[in-house]
Amino acid sequence: MSWDELLPEMERRADVILSRFPDGTRFYTNLGWNSDHPDFYKQPYRTHSPFSRSDWDAGLIAVNDDEVAVFWNFLSV
């Protein structure tokens, strides 16, 4: 399957997960986005601060008054 074919289902799944985080949730990442509302489809990461010993990793931390969630992707080549 191509990226364009996979994208709608991936976005639907992300919406389900992120729907549990209300307005006011704070989001943090190790990718150095340039704004509070980055366009993840157009804005390439500017800096990268690896969290692990992997060759590359990317993560998102969501924090609100009720919970903390950590989403991470690791890549070793």
Kinemage of the C-alpha trace (Angstrom):
@kinemage 1
@onewidth
@group {chain A} dominant
@subgroup {mainchain}
@vectorlist {calphas} color= white
{ca met a 1} P 0.000 0.000 0.000
{ca ser a 2} L 1.129 3.540 -0.679
{ca trp a 3} L 1.408 6.343 1.877
{ca asp a 4} L -1.702 8.022 0.428
{ca glu a 5} L -3.692 4.810 0.919
{ca leu a 6} L -2.473 4.295 4.491
{ca leu a 7} L -2.826 7.904 5.643
{ca pro a 8} L -6.619 8.039 6.278
{ca glu a 9} L -6.561 4.989 8.567
{ca met a 10} L -3.448 6.201 10.402
{ca glu a 11} L -5.086 9.601 10.963
{ca arg a 12} L -8.272 7.937 12.204
{ca arg a 13} L -6.291 5.903 14.728
{ca ala a 14} L -4.311 8.945 15.856
{ca asp a 15} L -7.581 10.871 16.337
{ca val a 16} L -8.900 8.093 18.582
{ca ile a 17} L -5.776 8.157 20.751
{ca leu a 18} L -5.461 11.941 20.900
{ca ser a 19} L -9.182 12.426 21.621
{ca arg a 20} L -8.537 11.475 25.229
{ca phe a 21} L -6.433 14.624 25.690
{ca pro a 22} L -8.639 17.703 26.261
{ca asp a 23} L -7.878 21.324 25.447
{ca gly a 24} L -5.111 22.534 27.685
{ca thr a 25} L -3.050 19.367 27.299
{ca arg a 26} L 0.615 20.187 26.863
{ca phe a 27} L 2.611 18.324 24.232
{ca tyr a 28} L 6.395 17.945 24.133
{ca thr a 29} L 8.686 16.351 21.557
{ca asn a 30} L 12.384 15.797 20.975
{ca leu a 31} L 12.177 17.008 17.359
{ca gly a 32} L 12.436 20.778 17.878
{ca trp a 33} L 9.259 21.980 16.141
{ca asn a 34} L 9.177 25.712 15.444
{ca ser a 35} L 5.711 26.583 16.727
{ca asp a 36} L 2.966 25.631 19.149
{ca his a 37} L 0.946 24.218 16.227
{ca pro a 38} L 3.380 22.493 13.873
{ca asp a 39} L 2.252 21.141 10.532
{ca phe a 40} L 3.563 17.590 10.796
{ca tyr a 41} L 3.047 17.013 7.068
{ca lys a 42} L 5.061 20.017 5.872
{ca gln a 43} L 7.456 21.158 8.589
{ca pro a 44} L 10.600 19.022 8.754
{ca tyr a 45} L 12.203 18.661 12.143
{ca arg a 46} L 14.883 21.238 12.790
{ca thr a 47} L 16.803 19.602 15.592
{ca his a 48} L 16.900 16.132 17.018
{ca ser a 49} L 17.777 15.160 20.544
{ca pro a 50} L 17.795 11.359 20.753
{ca phe a 51} L 16.304 9.854 23.873
{ca ser a 52} L 17.819 6.440 23.342
{ca arg a 53} L 20.897 4.713 21.975
{ca ser a 54} L 19.044 4.034 18.720
{ca asp a 55} L 20.264 5.671 15.533
{ca trp a 56} L 17.123 7.808 15.498
{ca asp a 57} L 14.081 8.194 17.686
{ca ala a 58} L 11.084 10.488 17.732
{ca gly a 59} L 8.662 10.992 20.535
{ca leu a 60} L 5.641 12.853 21.803
{ca ile a 61} L 4.751 13.364 25.464
{ca ala a 62} L 1.231 14.512 26.361
{ca val a 63} L 0.569 15.945 29.842
{ca asn a 64} L -2.685 17.098 31.417
{ca asp a 65} L -4.170 17.196 34.909
{ca asp a 66} L -5.359 13.583 34.701
{ca glu a 67} L -2.688 11.667 32.832
{ca val a 68} L 0.649 11.547 31.066
{ca ala a 69} L 1.194 9.596 27.847
{ca val a 70} L 4.401 8.836 26.008
{ca phe a 71} L 4.471 7.847 22.324
{ca trp a 72} L 7.856 6.928 20.886
{ca asn a 73} L 9.327 5.487 17.717
{ca phe a 74} L 12.824 3.975 17.629
{ca leu a 75} L 14.916 3.198 14.551
{ca ser a 76} L 18.199 1.347 14.425
{ca val a 77} L 19.864 0.764 11.089
